[in-house]
């Protein structure tokens, strides 16, 4: 039986950061410079929250509940975002994605997300990873 998307998410997220760093290093550097020491916490469904930060030039994805910006979404919302069925703004407006934090830190996160998306568009291997995530998990 296939692994659930929520359970597989940490592994795929780590792989996505590694691909961005290796295939589009200037986007990864811009992401690192934008986020600085900020930590983003992502909670996908009922799974343990993940703390994402870039320290010492490498992305770190660990289980932890504390960070500067917190994201909460369900697996269906993540699927819709990855399939391009909704934008981040539409997901927020529809209460499918909750973003919490100080306004200036949320804006920094959104800038970093914009950089991520620009890098992802230029990284075919990342597109392949997303496709595997969506087909190999349930």
MARKE-120909 format. One line per field, with one value per residue: chain; residue number from 1; x, y, z of N, C-alpha, C in turn. Coordinates in Angstrom, 1 decimal, m for minus. Atoms other than C-alpha are relative to their C-alpha. Layout:
<rs>
c [A:...]
k [NUM:...]
n.c1 [X:...]
n.c2 [Y:...]
n.c3 [Z:...]
ca.c1 [X:...]
ca.c2 [Y:...]
ca.c3 [Z:...]
c.c1 [X:...]
c.c2 [Y:...]
c.c3 [Z:...]
</rs>
This chain:
<rs>
c [A:A:A:A:A:A:A:A:A:A:A:A:A:A:A:A:A:A:A:A:A:A:A:A:A:A:A:A:A:A:A:A:A:A:A:A:A:A:A:A:A:A:A:A:A:A:A:A:A:A:A:A:A:A:A:A:A:A:A:A:A:A:A:A:A:A:A:A:A:A:A:A:A:A:A:A:A:A:A:A:A:A:A:A:A:A:A:A:A:A:A:A:A:A:A:A:A:A:A:A:A:A:A:A:A:A:A:A:A:A:A:A:A:A:A:A:A:A:A:A:A:A:A:A:A:A:A:A:A:A:A:A:A:A:A:A:A:A]
k [1:2:3:4:5:6:7:8:9:10:11:12:13:14:15:16:17:18:19:20:21:22:23:24:25:26:27:28:29:30:31:32:33:34:35:36:37:38:39:40:41:42:43:44:45:46:47:48:49:50:51:52:53:54:55:56:57:58:59:60:61:62:63:64:65:66:67:68:69:70:71:72:73:74:75:76:77:78:79:80:81:82:83:84:85:86:87:88:89:90:91:92:93:94:95:96:97:98:99:100:101:102:103:104:105:106:107:108:109:110:111:112:113:114:115:116:117:118:119:120:121:122:123:124:125:126:127:128:129:130:131:132:133:134:135:136:137:138]
n.c1 [0.8:m0.7:m0.1:0.8:m0.7:m0.4:m1.1:m1.1:m0.3:m1.3:m1.0:0.1:m0.4:m1.5:m0.5:0.3:m1.1:m1.2:0.0:m0.1:m1.4:m1.0:0.3:0.2:m0.7:0.2:1.3:m0.2:m0.7:1.0:0.9:m0.7:m0.2:1.3:0.5:m0.9:0.1:1.4:0.4:1.3:0.6:1.1:0.8:0.8:1.0:m0.2:m1.4:m0.9:m0.4:m1.4:m0.7:m0.9:m0.9:m1.2:m1.1:m1.3:0.1:0.8:1.4:0.2:1.4:0.0:1.3:0.0:1.2:m0.2:m0.6:0.4:1.2:0.6:1.0:0.9:0.8:0.2:m0.6:0.7:m0.5:m1.4:0.1:0.5:m1.1:m1.0:0.6:0.3:1.5:0.2:m1.2:m0.2:0.9:1.3:0.1:0.1:1.4:1.0:m0.3:m0.7:m1.3:m0.1:m1.4:0.0:m1.2:m0.1:0.2:m1.3:m0.5:0.9:m0.4:m1.3:0.3:0.6:m1.1:m0.8:0.9:m0.1:m1.4:0.1:0.8:m0.8:m1.0:0.7:0.3:m1.2:m0.6:0.8:m0.1:1.0:1.3:0.0:0.2:1.4:0.8:m0.1:0.8:1.4:0.4:m0.5:0.6:1.5]
n.c2 [m1.2:m1.2:m0.8:m1.2:m1.2:m0.7:0.7:m0.1:m1.4:m0.5:0.5:m0.7:m1.4:0.0:0.3:m1.2:m1.0:0.5:m0.3:m1.4:m0.4:0.6:m0.3:m1.4:m0.5:m1.5:m0.1:0.5:m1.0:m1.1:0.5:0.0:m1.4:m0.6:0.6:m0.3:1.0:0.4:1.4:0.1:1.2:0.5:1.1:0.6:0.9:0.3:0.5:m0.8:m1.2:0.0:m1.3:m0.2:m1.2:0.2:m0.4:0.5:0.2:1.2:0.0:0.9:0.4:0.8:m0.1:m1.0:m0.8:m1.4:m0.7:m1.3:0.0:1.3:0.3:1.2:0.3:1.5:0.7:m0.5:m1.3:0.2:0.5:m1.1:m1.0:0.6:0.2:m1.3:m0.2:m1.2:m0.8:m0.1:m1.0:0.6:0.9:m0.8:m0.6:1.1:0.6:1.3:m0.2:m1.0:m0.6:m0.8:m0.6:m1.5:m0.4:m0.2:1.4:0.6:m0.6:0.6:1.3:m0.1:m0.3:1.3:0.9:m0.5:0.4:1.4:0.3:m0.3:1.1:1.2:0.0:0.2:1.2:1.1:1.1:m0.3:0.4:1.5:0.3:m0.2:1.0:1.3:m0.1:0.1:1.3:1.1:m0.1:m0.1]
n.c3 [0.0:0.1:m1.2:0.1:0.4:m1.2:m0.6:0.9:0.2:m0.4:0.9:1.3:m0.3:m0.1:1.4:0.8:m0.3:0.5:1.5:0.2:m0.3:1.0:1.4:0.2:m1.2:m0.2:m0.7:m1.3:m0.7:m0.2:m1.0:m1.3:m0.3:m0.4:m1.3:m1.1:m1.1:m0.3:0.0:0.5:m0.4:0.9:m0.6:1.0:m0.6:m1.4:m0.2:m0.8:0.7:0.5:m0.1:1.2:0.0:0.8:m0.9:0.5:1.5:0.3:m0.5:m1.1:m0.2:m1.2:m0.7:m1.1:0.0:m0.2:1.1:0.2:0.8:m0.1:1.0:m0.3:1.1:0.1:1.2:1.2:0.3:0.5:1.4:0.8:0.3:0.9:1.3:0.6:0.1:m0.8:m0.4:m1.5:m0.4:0.0:m1.1:m1.3:0.0:m0.2:m1.2:0.2:m0.5:m1.0:m0.2:m1.2:m0.4:0.0:1.4:0.7:0.2:1.0:1.3:0.3:0.5:1.4:1.0:0.1:0.8:1.3:0.5:0.2:1.2:1.2:0.1:0.3:1.4:0.8:m0.5:0.5:m1.0:m1.0:0.6:m0.1:m1.4:m0.3:0.6:m0.8:m1.2:0.3:0.5:m0.8:m1.4:0.1]
ca.c1 [0.0:1.2:2.4:0.1:1.1:1.2:3.6:5.8:5.9:9.0:11.1:9.9:10.4:14.0:14.6:13.0:15.4:18.3:17.3:16.8:20.2:22.0:20.1:19.3:21.9:21.3:17.6:18.6:21.0:18.3:16.0:18.6:19.4:15.7:14.8:17.9:17.5:13.7:12.1:8.9:6.6:4.4:1.6:0.1:m3.1:m2.8:0.9:3.7:4.6:7.8:10.3:12.0:15.0:18.2:21.3:24.9:23.9:21.7:18.0:16.9:13.5:12.9:9.8:9.2:6.3:7.9:8.9:8.5:5.8:3.3:1.4:m1.5:m3.1:m4.6:m3.4:m6.3:m5.1:m1.5:m2.6:m4.6:m1.6:0.8:m1.6:m2.0:m5.7:m5.5:m3.0:m1.6:m3.8:m6.9:m6.1:m5.7:m9.0:m10.8:m9.5:m7.6:m4.3:m3.7:m0.6:0.2:3.0:4.1:3.2:6.8:7.8:4.8:5.8:9.4:8.0:5.9:8.9:10.8:7.9:8.0:11.8:11.1:8.5:10.8:13.5:11.0:10.1:13.7:14.3:12.9:14.1:11.9:8.9:9.7:9.9:6.4:5.0:6.4:5.0:1.6:1.6:3.6:1.6:m2.1]
ca.c2 [0.0:3.5:5.8:8.7:12.1:13.6:10.9:11.2:15.0:15.5:13.2:14.8:18.3:17.5:16.1:19.3:21.6:19.4:19.7:23.4:23.8:21.6:22.5:26.2:27.3:31.1:30.6:28.6:31.3:34.0:31.9:31.5:35.2:36.2:33.8:34.5:32.8:32.5:29.2:28.2:25.6:23.5:21.4:19.1:17.6:15.9:15.0:16.3:19.9:20.4:23.2:24.4:26.7:27.2:27.2:26.9:27.0:23.9:23.4:21.7:19.9:18.6:17.8:20.8:23.1:26.4:28.9:32.4:31.7:28.8:27.2:24.8:23.0:19.6:17.1:18.1:21.7:20.7:18.6:21.5:23.8:21.3:20.6:24.3:24.2:27.0:29.8:30.4:33.5:31.5:28.8:31.4:33.1:29.8:28.9:25.9:27.4:29.2:31.5:32.9:35.1:38.7:40.6:41.5:37.8:36.6:39.0:37.7:34.2:35.1:36.7:33.4:31.4:33.5:32.8:29.1:29.1:30.8:28.2:25.4:26.5:26.3:22.9:20.0:17.5:19.3:18.9:15.2:15.0:16.6:14.2:11.2:12.6:12.9:9.5:7.4:8.5:8.5]
ca.c3 [0.0:m0.8:1.9:2.7:1.3:4.8:6.1:3.0:3.0:5.2:3.0:m0.2:1.3:2.2:m1.4:m2.9:m1.0:m2.0:m5.7:m5.5:m3.9:m6.5:m9.7:m9.2:m6.6:m7.2:m6.2:m3.2:m2.2:m2.6:m0.5:2.2:2.1:2.3:5.2:7.2:10.5:10.3:10.9:9.1:10.7:8.4:9.8:7.2:8.4:11.8:11.3:13.5:12.6:10.6:11.3:8.1:8.2:6.3:8.6:7.6:3.9:4.1:4.5:7.7:8.0:11.5:13.7:15.9:16.7:17.1:14.4:13.2:10.7:11.0:8.1:8.5:5.7:4.9:2.3:m0.1:0.0:m0.6:m3.6:m5.0:m4.7:m6.3:m9.1:m9.7:m9.1:m6.5:m5.8:m2.3:m2.1:m3.1:m0.6:2.2:1.2:1.2:4.6:3.1:4.2:7.4:7.8:11.2:12.4:12.7:9.5:8.6:9.0:7.0:4.2:4.3:4.0:1.0:m0.7:0.0:m1.4:m4.5:m4.9:m4.4:m7.1:m9.6:m8.8:m9.1:m12.6:m13.7:m12.1:m14.2:m11.5:m9.0:m11.3:m11.5:m7.7:m7.4:m9.9:m8.0:m4.8:m6.3:m7.9:m5.4:m2.3:m1.5]
c.c1 [0.9:0.0:m0.9:0.9:0.5:1.3:1.3:0.6:1.4:1.1:0.0:0.4:1.5:0.6:m0.2:1.0:1.3:0.1:0.1:1.4:1.0:m0.3:m0.2:0.6:m0.2:m1.4:0.1:0.7:m0.9:m1.0:0.6:0.2:m1.3:m0.5:0.9:m0.1:m1.4:m0.2:m1.5:m0.5:m1.2:m0.7:m0.9:m1.0:0.2:1.4:0.8:0.4:1.5:0.6:1.0:0.8:1.2:1.1:1.3:m0.1:m0.8:m1.4:m0.1:m1.5:m0.1:m1.4:0.2:m1.2:0.2:0.8:m0.5:m1.3:m0.6:m1.0:m0.7:m0.8:m0.2:0.6:m0.8:0.5:1.4:m0.1:m0.5:1.1:1.0:m0.5:m0.3:m1.4:m0.4:1.4:0.1:m1.1:m1.5:m0.2:m0.2:m1.5:m1.1:0.2:0.6:1.4:0.0:1.5:m0.1:1.4:0.0:0.0:1.3:0.6:m0.8:0.4:1.3:m0.2:m0.6:1.0:0.8:m0.7:0.1:1.4:0.0:m0.7:0.8:1.1:m0.6:m0.3:1.2:0.7:m0.8:0.0:m1.0:m1.4:m0.2:m0.3:m1.5:m0.9:0.1:m0.7:m1.5:m0.5:0.4:m0.6:m1.5:m0.5]
c.c2 [1.2:0.8:1.2:1.2:0.7:m0.7:0.1:1.4:0.4:m0.5:0.7:1.5:0.1:m0.2:1.3:1.1:m0.4:0.3:1.4:0.5:m0.4:0.5:1.5:0.7:1.5:0.2:m0.5:1.1:1.2:m0.4:0.0:1.5:0.7:m0.5:0.3:m1.1:m0.4:m1.5:0.0:m1.4:m0.4:m1.1:m0.5:m1.0:m0.2:m0.5:1.0:1.3:m0.1:1.4:0.0:1.2:m0.3:0.5:m0.6:m0.3:m1.2:0.1:m1.1:m0.2:m0.9:0.1:1.0:1.0:1.5:0.6:1.4:0.2:m1.4:m0.1:m1.2:m0.2:m1.5:m0.5:0.4:1.4:0.0:m0.6:1.0:1.0:m0.6:m0.3:1.3:0.3:1.2:0.7:0.0:1.0:m0.6:m1.0:0.7:0.6:m1.0:m0.7:m1.4:0.1:1.1:0.4:0.9:0.4:1.5:0.4:0.1:m1.4:m0.8:0.5:m0.5:m1.4:0.0:0.4:m1.3:m1.0:0.4:m0.4:m1.5:m0.4:0.3:m1.0:m1.3:m0.1:m0.2:m1.3:m1.2:m1.2:0.2:m0.3:m1.5:m0.5:0.2:m1.0:m1.3:0.1:m0.2:m1.4:m1.2:0.0:0.1:1.0]
c.c3 [0.0:1.3:m0.2:m0.3:1.3:0.7:m0.9:m0.2:0.5:m0.9:m1.3:0.1:0.1:m1.4:m0.8:0.3:m0.5:m1.5:m0.3:0.2:m1.1:m1.4:m0.3:1.3:0.3:0.7:1.4:0.9:0.3:1.1:1.4:0.5:0.5:1.3:1.1:1.0:0.3:m0.2:m0.4:0.6:m0.9:0.7:m1.1:0.6:1.5:0.3:0.9:m0.8:m0.4:0.1:m1.2:0.2:m0.8:0.9:m0.6:m1.5:m0.4:0.6:1.1:0.1:1.2:0.6:1.1:m0.2:0.0:m1.2:m0.1:m0.7:0.0:m1.2:0.4:m1.2:0.0:m1.3:m1.3:m0.5:m0.6:m1.5:m1.0:m0.4:m0.9:m1.4:m0.7:m0.1:0.8:0.2:1.5:0.5:0.0:1.1:1.4:0.1:0.2:1.3:m0.1:0.5:1.0:0.2:1.2:0.3:0.0:m1.5:m0.7:m0.3:m1.0:m1.4:m0.5:m0.5:m1.4:m1.0:m0.2:m0.8:m1.5:m0.7:m0.3:m1.3:m1.3:m0.2:m0.5:m1.5:m0.9:0.4:m0.4:1.0:1.1:m0.5:0.0:1.4:0.4:m0.6:0.7:1.3:m0.1:m0.5:0.9:1.4:m0.2:0.9]
</rs>
